Amino acid sequence: MVVLSAARWVRSRLSDRFWRVQEVLKYARHFRGRRNRCYKLAVRSVRRAFVRSTKARKEKKRFLRALWITRIEAASLEHGLKYPAFISNLVKSQVELNRKVLADLAIYEPKTFKSLAALAQRRRQEGFLAALGDGKEPEGIFSRIVHHH
Amino acid sequence: RYVRQLQRLQLLFSPTAADARGARQFVEEAAQDFARQHPDVVLYVSPHSGPGPAPVLRAEYLNGTVREELIASKTSEEIVQLATKLANQSGLDIIRIRKPFHTDNPSVQGQWHPLTNKPSILNVQGPRLQPQ
């Protein structure tokens, strides 16, 4: 409602203030204290909440990766392997599973995870033999690399 | 085979109100073509006489959700676009989907519990375990 002359503009009053206020308050309903009721306080809190939620999208990725790593570490320690040994040996055996999938396997498919831990352990032993044995013994079976062309 | 999730479209408008002009034009021109192009959607046209509520296009879906869209002061083409949009939707609520995946059976081998990787002697209860 654009009114051109100033005198008329002063006389027209806002009629949908309630709904404009509700648009902001609906995002503040679960806040604590007066911030969920009073518009003046709610505006500031809602704006900060939105800013924090956009910034948190980057941190969510970091947080979830740390969570997966914790879970994989706990599961591999149950099978007698530490996390760096587990991950490095899986990568050397060309098992390209990411941490998300490994954490889900550890929770929902414990036997599969046990077999993966055994694979990593075997590859680790073969790595030690190749490094320390030096020489005439044949290469380990699980150390062979498959080339995809 | 594709089953259209839209069950019926109800066009509620008043034949005399000024903002229902687009709805009236839609009914005169494009409603029949729309109904022919979407044979599995039932189109109800219900004019209520006299001054009443704002003209509305009500869509009912197979899972029971009812979605109402205001068509006040919209042209006939816009109403056609709106109707096709509603016809291509399913009745699920339009909120943020938390996860793009869902399973009813997440675990095939049995979910992990603290006794999965422990020796099964810990789980045995009974008179056999008491020391003699």
Interface residues (C-beta under 8 A of the other chain):
Chain A: A75 E78 H79 A106 I107 Y108 E109 P110 K111 T112 K114
Chain B: P106 S107 V108 Q109 G110 Q111 W112 T116 N117
